[in-house]
Amino acid sequence: MIERVTSTTVWLRRLWPAAALGAGTVVVGLGTATLVALQPPAPSQPSRATLALRSAHDDAARLADLARAAGQTAAAQVLDRQAMVLAAAPGVASASHSAGSPASSSASDASTTAARDLADGLSASVAGRLAALVEVDGPTSAVLASVAAGQSLQLDGVVKATGQKAAPAPTSSPAPSSSPAPSSSPAPSRSCGPSTASPSANSASANPSSAALATVARAEHASVYVLEAALARTPAGSGAAAGRTAALDGHRKQLVELSTLAASLCTVLPPEDPAFAVPSDFAANPDPTLSAAAASSEQAWAQLVGTLPPANRSSGASGLLAAARLAPETAAPFPGIPAAAAPAP
């Protein structure tokens, strides 16, 4: 059987190598495939993925202008990067509308107004990306969830820096479909009998999310392990101890949420590894290992979104956002998809 590959799919696979591996296989940061790009007849209407990516691009470009007007340079850089990467998707930049310059008021009020508009816009954009998760293919849903996570981090920063809280997101979805936004809770699933809940050699093929769920579990257990090991060597009462304790609690909560999601999909998670290897200089400087473990968790959650059934993708997106908030680097434009943040060659 010959796989039909659209130009949007080729772009996604360049952006996110795991997309080339198929829905049943997840490899963090690895994997390539030799693809033959076929040229099917041009569709009369853009695909749902193209419409969702186009909407994400337009919002990011518009919000970058607002961030500059509000004096939020870091947010503007993140949003510019999102817009630039999304513009490379086929059918996005050519049909996108120019964001234009934000309207200005008096000099004294302009920054405050822009900060309020930026917070509201980020909130609405995040809601739009999450609403579109049920409408698109798996790899596109991972990109949209990553965009939403990156913008949520910037919204956190804007609220902290300016005190401007976002207005409630609109109930009507700005996504290109009229389908309702997905719930943040795992979708109800059928009752799991012994045959569906038991691990088997064919479980990955029967449930494409099984391998991705196992990868997230291993990544989260690794984060817990290295944080526990680092805390044992951290002076009690120090700022580092407080930060690592908070991160440890966060990753433990991630494992609870993951277990709930796996149960809703009738999937048994693998047993916890008893230990993980750490570098020889871990005791003297655990920070690089802690950062690497947090990044691995982010990437695992992002890949999980792309393998989940549409009704469960919002749960994966919530896990990705939580992982991004636990990571030391909170200025990533595409949490969990590091290839999108790398400078163009």
WOWO-V13947 format. One line per field, one symbol per residue. phi: phi as a letter, one per 40 degrees, with the letter a starting at -180 (. if undefined). psi: psi as a letter, one per 40 degrees, with the letter a starting at -180 (. if undefined). burial: 1 if it has 24 or more other ideal C-beta (glycine too) atoms within 12 Angstrom, else 0. A space follows every 10 residues. Layout:
phi: ???
psi: ???
burial: ???
This chain:
phi: .cccbccccc cccccbdccc cgccbbbcgb hbacbbccbc dcccbccccc cccccccccc cccccccccc gccccccccc cdcccccccd gcccbccccg cccbbccccc cccccccccc cccccdcccc ccdcbbcddc ccccccdccc cccccdcccc cbgccccdcc ccccccbccc ccccbdcdbc cccdccccca ccccccbdcd ccccccdccc cccccccccc ccbbdcgccc ccccccccdc cccccccccc ccccbfbccc ccccabcbcc cdccacddcc cccccccdcc ccccdcbcdd cbcccccccc cccccccccb bccbdgbccc ccccc
psi: hhhhhidddd dddddgddde eidehhhhei hiihihhigi ihidiiiddd dddddddddd ddddddddde egdddddddd dddddddehh ecddeiihdi hiiiaidded dddddddddd dddddddddd dedeeiiddd dddddddddd dddddddddd deehiiihii dhheieieii iiieiiiiii hhidddehii deddddgeed dddddddddd dddddddddd deehhieidd dddddddddd dddddddddd ddddefhhii ihhdiiiiid edddgedddd dddddddddd dddddeeiid eedddddddd dddddeidhe fhdghegddd eiii.
burial: 0000111111 1111111111 1111110110 0000000000 0000011111 1111111111 1111111111 0101111111 1111111111 1100010010 0100000000 1011111111 1111111111 1111111111 1111111111 1111111110 0101010010 0011111000 1100010010 0000000000 0011001111 1111111111 1111111111 1001000000 0001001101 1101101111 1111111010 0000010100 0000011011 1111111111 1111111111 1111111111 1111111111 1111111111 10000
